[in-house]
Amino acid sequence: MTVVSSKIFSTNPIHYLNLAIKESVTVKRGKVLFQITPSFQLENPSPSGDPYFSNQKNVAELERRIEDIRDGKVKFSVLTQERQKELLGL
């Protein structure tokens, strides 16, 4: 475990952020200690890299809705091409 003052941390933050991947790094500022914990970004499940799916709240909401459909909590129907044209006034 490495403990550094906020002043030392501010002189070379990249060094300590990289170090935090390998070991525990704590920054001390006065009487308060800040633990640096790496968090690895989850892959975007969209094949096209759509940024909407980078937000984990959006992905969680979609998963919840899919589960509701599987559990029968939500009724749905698939629109035929004829019904789509009718609704769009085509």
N, C-alpha and C positions, 0 to 999 in steps of 0.2 A: 504494500500500500504506500502510495506517495501522497504526502500532504504538502501543499505549497500555499504561500500567501497570495492574495489577490493581486498584489503588485508584481510578484514574480510571474504569476500566471499571465498577466496582461503583456509582459515583455515577449512571450513566445507561446501564444495559445495553441497554435497548430501542433507543437511538440507534445503538449499535455493532452490534447484531444486524441492524437494518435496513440499516446501511451495508454489512455483510458480503454482502448480496445484490448490491450494485453493485461492490464492490471488495474486495480482500483485507484482512482485519483480523486483527492479531496482538495477543494480550494477553501482556505480559511479567510474569512473577512470579519475582523473583529472577533466577536464571540460566536459567530454563525459559521457553520461548516456546510459547504455545498458539495454534494457527491456528483461526479460526472459519470453518467451511465450511457454507454452507446446503445443506440436503438437502430436496428437495421430496417430499412424501408422494405415493405412488402412489394412483391412484383405486381405490376398492373395486369389484371386478368384480361384486359381488352387486347385482342390481336393487333388492333390498329394503334394502340397506345393512347386511347381516348382519355384525357385528363379527368373526366368525370369519375372514372373507376379508380383513380389514385386516392380519392377521398374514402377512407375506410367506413365512414358513416353512410355514404351512398351504397357501398357494397353490402353493408350489414342490413340496410333497409330493403334492398333487393332480395337478399337471402330470406329475410323475414316474410316478405310478400310471397315468395315462391313457396315457402313452408305453409303459409296460410292457404294457398291454392291446393297444395298436396293434402292438407288436412281437411279440405272441403269447407273451410270457413268463408271462402269467397267463391261466388258463382261467376262464371265467365262464359263467353261464347266467341268463336272464331268468326270474323267477318268474311263472308264470301266476296269475290271480286264484284259480283252484281250488287251486293249490299253496300260495299264501299263506294261504288259509282253512284248509287242512289243517295247515300248520305252526303256525298260531295257535290251532288247536283250535276253529274256528268251524263 
